[in-house]
Amino acid sequence: MTDIETILSWFQTGDIPTEEHFKQTFSSFRNKNTKIPIAEVDGLEASLNNKANVGDIPDNMALVDEGQPVDVFNKEQIMAMAMMLSDYVKDGKIRADKIEALGLTDLIEAKESTLDEFVSSSNNYDFQQNDFIAIPVDGNFSLFIFKGGDKKIIANYLPTGLTNINISMVEGLQDVLNRKLEKPTTDGNYFINMSGNPSYKTINPEENHLLFWDGANFKNSSIFRDNGGLKFGIGTNTPSEQLHLKDRARMKALVLEDNSETLPQQLTYNNKKFYGTDITGLKRKFMFSDYDDFVLLANSLTDAQKTAWKTIMNGNISISTMSVIKVTPFLIPRQDNNYYITLEGANLNINPLNSKVSICDLNNNVLLDIPNSQVQYYSSGLNLTFYYNFFTLGEGEYKIKIDNGFAILYVTQPIKVTDNINYLPLGDIKWNIKRYNDIISSDQYVNVQNSYYKVDNAVKTLASDGIPIFNTKINNKEFLSTDNFYIKFVASANVGANSSVTQIAKFGLTDILEANNIPDLLQDISFRGADGFAVRLYVGNVYVSTLNNGGSVSVEFIKQGTSLAIYIESSDVYQAGSVRHSALLSVATTNPLYFSALYYNNNNANAFGSVVVTAMYKF
């Protein structure tokens, strides 16, 4: 048998092997169908002779019970340790998978197409002495053996003389190749991912950024280090301090060194005090939450600041005097439902944490407290709303009590719970009408709930002369002097400029059913001229607000006994928002009462007045 190096020397480039060379070559290799005797495997027979055969172990050999010393083995344990010949030899042949498992050789599949290229790139491969190198050639391979030494020296790779070998011709080669890791096709930074099928994965960090592992890949973090290595940024690539964060930070504690410097937007500790600066660098001392610092602060306040502080201590809610001018609705049907009650007034933005709304009898005895969850407060302080089911209280009149923690208010206007509410239909309203000199004008009419008037030169020459022109009275909705009743209406008007003493319309109650051109209203609201293109609203002779010409107001009349409460909500050209006004008047008559609208002449051709009745009921 000829050694491999001699054989390889016969088949070098330019050699012409002889018949004897081929004979010696093939005689030196064993055919794959030829069984290898155990004696011809170096050291195998001697190794096997040192091992005990399983069949030679007597059944009674080293059979021990549990609990015997750990260095005494039974037959089952000895059999497990005995080397089985069949583990390594099958049909007289050494099993190829056992030879590979012993690490006798590896097959390296090259990406390069020539041996020279492979040698230049040999550092990219992991192989050792006696490993086979497969160089791809037109879809097949040429095999070389690495005999050891420097991998960069081409002479250390011995040709086998075997070329045009495809993968299927080499037993087990495909399985071996399938277990090999494909190298990256481009230059770069990589790591090997061993999860599932091993593979190369790229690592492409940005310059000066810290990497993190997300469980599958290395990725850039938001942590940046400047080139000097003295400043670090989180969320920024331009750190201006030793540690620069672009977002919030959370920690158990922050320890500050003593520092007297002053920079804008800075927190420092100096001489046992903490300081903070605003954006301009103005430095303020922090107050400790102890009694001494509290007293120092209190003594430094002005009287105005102390009042403001009291308001803050009351939940930023005013401690000024509360007042209520209107309760809506004041009349509640005795039904098993929740009803919403709205109070209108001033300084009603009380603190829900230390306040209470209660229902009392007329002697101010508290009957129940409204749960705070059923009370709505408004920051303006002009309103307060709550809801309650008054069914269980029964019929009667009740007061509302408000306790804001500093003062108590009993609302003067009571609410009434009743089973007796007589809602008057509005669709059948009829009017008595009196026209000036009985002259009919299409601009002066009534239509169910609506009474409308516009000046007409054909009726009377336009002039601000205070002469009544059109008088309308609802004749089929009569209220006895003993009736308690409610009327709601919307009124509007337009008055000529520079006619400050001129009135255009009055709306109110009269006890004379017959329509005439004589002012006979007992209580009324009126629209009068104002300097400029505006109209003034009055209750009786009391000024309420100034509206733009054509502006409208919502009015409620509530009569109980001989008292008449009037509630008005309107706009005002001189202030933002709605203006609310209330008046409590008396009705001194024993005659029935009727709703009336009376209109006057005016010097402006666009002057008009109008009213729409929206609700009427008795209770």
HELIX and SHEET records of a PDB file:
HELIX    1   1 ILE A    4  TRP A   10  1                                   7    
HELIX    2   2 GLU A   19  SER A   28  1                                  10    
HELIX    3   3 ILE A   38  GLU A   40  5                                   3    
HELIX    4   4 LEU A   44  ASN A   49  1                                   6    
HELIX    5   5 VAL A   54  ASP A   56  5                                   3    
HELIX    6   6 LYS A   75  MET A   81  1                                   7    
HELIX    7   7 LEU A   85  ASP A   87  5                                   3    
HELIX    8   8 ALA A   96  ALA A  101  1                                   6    
HELIX    9   9 LEU A  115  SER A  120  1                                   6    
HELIX   10  10 SER A  122  ASN A  124  5                                   3    
HELIX   11  11 ILE A  154  ASN A  156  5                                   3    
HELIX   12  12 ILE A  167  MET A  169  5                                   3    
HELIX   13  13 LEU A  173  ASN A  178  1                                   6    
HELIX   14  14 TYR A  291  ASN A  299  1                                   9    
HELIX   15  15 ASP A  303  MET A  313  1                                  11    
HELIX   16  16 ASN A  372  GLN A  374  5                                   3    
HELIX   17  17 PHE A  390  LEU A  393  5                                   4    
HELIX   18  18 TYR A  436  ASP A  438  5                                   3    
SHEET    1   A 2 VAL A  89  LYS A  90  0                                        
SHEET    2   A 2 LYS A  93  ILE A  94 -1                                        
SHEET    1   B 4 LEU A 107  GLU A 109  0                                        
SHEET    2   B 4 PHE A 132  VAL A 137  1                                        
SHEET    3   B 4 ASN A 140  PHE A 146 -1                                        
SHEET    4   B 4 TYR A 157  PRO A 159 -1                                        
SHEET    1   C 2 TYR A 190  ASN A 193  0                                        
SHEET    2   C 2 SER A 199  THR A 202 -1                                        
SHEET    1   D 4 HIS A 209  TRP A 213  0                                        
SHEET    2   D 4 PHE A 218  ARG A 225 -1                                        
SHEET    3   D 4 PHE A 232  ILE A 234 -1                                        
SHEET    4   D 4 LEU A 243  LEU A 245  1                                        
SHEET    1   E 3 LEU A 267  ASN A 270  0                                        
SHEET    2   E 3 LYS A 273  THR A 277 -1                                        
SHEET    3   E 3 LYS A 283  LYS A 285 -1                                        
SHEET    1   F 4 SER A 323  THR A 328  0                                        
SHEET    2   F 4 TYR A 339  ALA A 346 -1                                        
SHEET    3   F 4 ASN A 383  TYR A 388 -1                                        
SHEET    4   F 4 VAL A 375  TYR A 377 -1                                        
SHEET    1   G 5 LEU A 331  PRO A 333  0                                        
SHEET    2   G 5 ILE A 415  THR A 418  1                                        
SHEET    3   G 5 GLY A 396  ASP A 403 -1                                        
SHEET    4   G 5 LYS A 356  CYS A 360 -1                                        
SHEET    5   G 5 VAL A 366  ILE A 370 -1                                        
SHEET    1   H 4 LEU A 331  PRO A 333  0                                        
SHEET    2   H 4 ILE A 415  THR A 418  1                                        
SHEET    3   H 4 GLY A 396  ASP A 403 -1                                        
SHEET    4   H 4 ILE A 408  TYR A 410 -1                                        
SHEET    1   I 4 ASN A 422  TYR A 423  0                                        
SHEET    2   I 4 PHE A 608  LYS A 618 -1                                        
SHEET    3   I 4 ASN A 450  LYS A 454 -1                                        
SHEET    4   I 4 GLN A 444  ASN A 447 -1                                        
SHEET    1   J 6 ASN A 422  TYR A 423  0                                        
SHEET    2   J 6 PHE A 608  LYS A 618 -1                                        
SHEET    3   J 6 PHE A 485  ASN A 494 -1                                        
SHEET    4   J 6 SER A 552  GLN A 560 -1                                        
SHEET    5   J 6 SER A 563  SER A 570 -1                                        
SHEET    6   J 6 VAL A 579  SER A 586 -1                                        
SHEET    1   K 7 TRP A 431  ARG A 435  0                                        
SHEET    2   K 7 PRO A 468  ILE A 474 -1                                        
SHEET    3   K 7 TYR A 594  TYR A 600 -1                                        
SHEET    4   K 7 GLN A 503  THR A 510 -1                                        
SHEET    5   K 7 GLN A 523  GLY A 529 -1                                        
SHEET    6   K 7 ALA A 534  VAL A 539 -1                                        
SHEET    7   K 7 VAL A 542  ASN A 548 -1                                        
END                                                                             
